[in-house]
Amino acid sequence: MTTLTTALPEQPRTTPRPEHEPVRPARITPLDTLRHVRTLAWRTLVQVKHNPMELLDFSVQPLMFLLLFTYVFGGAISGSTSDYLTFALPGIIVQNTLFTTLNTGTGLNTDLTKGVFDRLRSLPIARSAPLAGRIVADLAKQLWAIGMLLGLGYILGFRVHTGPLEALAAVGLVMLFALCVSWISVLVGMLVSEPEKVMVFGFTLIFPLTFISNAFVQTSTMPGWLQAFVKVNPVTALADATRGLLSSGPVATPTWHALLWAAGIAAVFAPLAVTAFKRRV
């Protein structure tokens, strides 16, 4: 008897994976990084719903500052509240934005101490996403606070005497400066052991910088020895540029000074903050 056999196709040989061979993570593309940053930024913004007290930092507190400075000090400083509102509102926007940058370092330090970064480290996300997400979320909060200040200022009588493009340029300049200053907050948040210490350091640095400037009063009303510091203060340059873009006054020189200060701050503190972040995380 003849046995007919059908030739079966030869199956490819596979080499079994060793048991202890590590599984390589999938490559994270720039688009993936942007998506991770967006998700973590949204996570930070949603946290406001569970922590209503955070609204005080970027909603109620700046509005209280505007009302108090305008109606308590306005008449004594400028002779009328309307004149002082025109002068002081840009300075209050600058002051509030710089103080709000402290939330970036405080939030990062809180996430570190509560173990949030330990959980994020186990996920297949970009390593820079938690830091970038926090910064983006805080910038969104600052933009919200600026909008509220301008809205209340309009109700009180403040008017933009330049134009919509100049007003947008003023907001963009303040936001850019805040972004650069945020690196100082990030660095402090990575170096200290408790979130409260970020606020202590921030108030020690930002409080004198904002008040020893022309954000609230004219430089000419100060003693001569103090005017020298006020004129080189970066807050003065930013307040003058914002004031010129929103109402009236010089624009080009203070804007360039503010941009140079912002670039210098970022060039010094951004590398230090990123290095401290990598070591801590």
Summary of the structure (lengths in Angstrom):
residues: 281
radius of gyration: 26.0
end to end distance: 75.8
largest distance: 121.3
contacts: 848
relative contact order: 0.13
helix: 76%
strand: 0%
